[in-house]
Amino acid sequence: MRTWTLTAALSGCLFCVAMQGQRPIAQPGVLAGPWEVTDASGIDGIFLHLSTHARGTAEQPVITSQSISIRVYHRQNGHETWGWYSAATSGGAADAGTMFDGRHLRIENDRVGLFLDATFDAGPHFWTGTWPRDGQPRDVVLERPHPPGSAPSPFAGEWEGLQGAPGLQLRNRLHIAQSADGRLTAWLDRFIALSDQRHGELLSVESSGHDTITLETTNAAGVRDRYQGTLSEDGSTLAGGWHGPSGSGRTFNASTSFRRIR
């Protein structure tokens, strides 16, 4: 994976799979976000982003299409490399050696020495499988990132917010996880409409202090938006605002205030 080093602008979509013709993932929020294994070689991980399109009503939605992007990364001593693979999409070509059916993930590329074969267990919520490192066989369990020791970042957790006019409020959820090396990873789940549901939108953690945090969107094809939030004294709420590029005059469609739910 050390040969995969790319510019930060490409960190968003790393493995795209069309879900058409397959059973859709009913709870994309369960899969979305980072899953990691840590050992002497560093941290290996995958990060899932799912887009869901549906029709009908919120009470009885019918999923019409669903796509998933999977970012594969390795981090050691603060240095991170990553890569991406494409599987068949509507009207698109597929990379050889890539497969995901909503539960079983397989990525194989002899050129870069990558072979990942893992299955998601929805009960305990982790992945088990094989992910060799440096040519050596290795069984892995991929779990949600968790911090070392007993003093996690005050921002680590799950946050829920509301956005929109009464009766038309959009469901937003902000996740901030801390890895074994102390690094924070953030992502958004946004229910914008039945036809536009996004789980696992990766955010870059630009900075974090005692009670302030700055996050930035990572859309490689679009304009970056930045969130600056302040933690309440009791750590139960996060309030701030989204800011686009100077002079853009637009507002990012996401909550500006969140309450801790976990």
LINMOZI-V664148 format. One record per residue. RES is the residue in one small letter. PSI is psi in radians with two decimals (none if undefined). Layout:
<<RES & PSI> <RES & PSI>>
This chain:
<<m & -0.28> <r & -0.31> <t & 0.02> <w & 0.05> <t & 2.25> <l & 3.00> <t & 2.71> <a & -0.42> <a & -0.28> <l & 0.26> <s & -0.01> <g & -1.16> <c & 2.00> <l & -0.19> <f & 1.87> <c & 2.28> <v & 2.27> <a & 2.35> <m & -0.01> <q & 2.38> <g & -0.10> <q & 2.82> <r & 2.19> <p & 2.73> <i & 2.00> <a & -0.51> <q & 1.31> <p & -0.47> <g & -0.40> <v & -0.64> <l & -0.53> <a & 2.59> <g & -2.91> <p & 2.60> <w & 2.26> <e & 2.75> <v & 2.39> <t & 2.29> <d & -2.86> <a & -0.40> <s & -0.03> <g & -2.58> <i & 2.19> <d & 2.42> <g & 2.87> <i & 2.59> <f & 2.15> <l & 2.34> <h & 2.22> <l & 2.34> <s & 2.24> <t & 2.35> <h & 2.27> <a & 2.92> <r & 3.09> <g & -2.36> <t & 2.89> <a & -0.55> <e & -0.57> <q & 1.23> <p & 2.60> <v & 1.94> <i & 2.16> <t & -0.51> <s & 2.74> <q & 2.38> <s & 2.72> <i & 2.43> <s & 2.35> <i & 2.07> <r & 2.25> <v & 2.25> <y & 2.77> <h & 2.35> <r & 2.31> <q & 2.27> <n & 0.70> <g & -0.09> <h & 2.23> <e & 2.37> <t & 2.73> <w & 2.96> <g & 3.04> <w & 2.79> <y & 2.57> <s & 2.29> <a & 3.14> <a & 2.28> <t & 3.00> <s & 2.01> <g & 0.14> <g & 2.91> <a & 2.85> <a & 2.51> <d & 2.48> <a & 2.54> <g & 0.28> <t & 2.39> <m & 2.37> <f & 2.19> <d & 0.30> <g & -0.25> <r & -0.77> <h & 2.14> <l & 2.32> <r & 2.20> <i & 2.19> <e & 2.22> <n & 1.79> <d & -0.50> <r & -0.66> <v & 0.09> <g & 0.56> <l & 2.25> <f & 1.93> <l & 2.21> <d & 1.88> <a & 2.63> <t & 2.36> <f & 2.30> <d & 1.92> <a & -0.23> <g & -1.25> <p & -0.10> <h & 1.15> <f & 2.93> <w & 2.46> <t & 2.53> <g & -2.59> <t & 2.44> <w & 1.45> <p & 2.59> <r & 2.22> <d & 0.66> <g & 0.01> <q & 2.39> <p & 2.53> <r & 2.16> <d & 2.41> <v & 2.69> <v & 2.02> <l & 2.11> <e & 2.95> <r & 2.48> <p & 2.46> <h & 2.48> <p & 2.77> <p & 2.64> <g & -2.75> <s & 0.33> <a & 1.29> <p & 2.90> <s & 2.50> <p & -0.25> <f & -0.26> <a & 2.27> <g & -2.93> <e & 2.28> <w & 2.40> <e & 2.44> <g & 2.92> <l & 2.53> <q & 2.36> <g & 3.01> <a & 2.74> <p & 2.32> <g & -0.26> <l & 0.50> <q & 2.45> <l & 2.44> <r & 2.10> <n & 2.55> <r & 2.27> <l & 2.27> <h & 2.39> <i & 2.05> <a & 2.62> <q & 2.20> <s & 3.03> <a & -0.43> <d & 0.11> <g & -0.17> <r & 2.47> <l & 2.42> <t & 2.31> <a & 2.57> <w & 2.73> <l & 2.51> <d & 2.17> <r & 2.12> <f & 1.58> <i & -0.70> <a & 2.95> <l & -0.64> <s & 0.03> <d & 1.46> <q & 2.21> <r & 2.14> <h & 2.18> <g & 0.68> <e & 1.95> <l & 2.32> <l & 2.44> <s & 2.26> <v & 1.78> <e & -0.64> <s & 2.72> <s & 2.38> <g & -2.67> <h & -0.77> <d & 0.21> <t & 2.60> <i & 2.54> <t & 2.17> <l & 2.68> <e & 2.42> <t & 2.75> <t & 0.46> <n & 1.90> <a & -0.49> <a & -0.07> <g & -2.96> <v & 2.48> <r & 2.42> <d & 2.56> <r & 2.38> <y & 2.29> <q & 2.07> <g & 2.68> <t & 2.32> <l & 2.39> <s & 2.85> <e & -0.61> <d & 0.03> <g & 0.26> <s & -0.31> <t & 2.71> <l & 2.04> <a & 2.46> <g & -2.48> <g & 2.75> <w & 2.45> <h & 2.20> <g & -3.06> <p & 2.59> <s & 2.24> <g & 0.00> <s & -0.53> <g & 0.36> <r & 2.84> <t & 2.34> <f & 2.37> <n & 1.31> <a & 2.83> <s & 2.64> <t & -0.31> <s & 2.47> <f & 2.64> <r & 2.47> <r & 2.27> <i & -0.16> <r & none>>
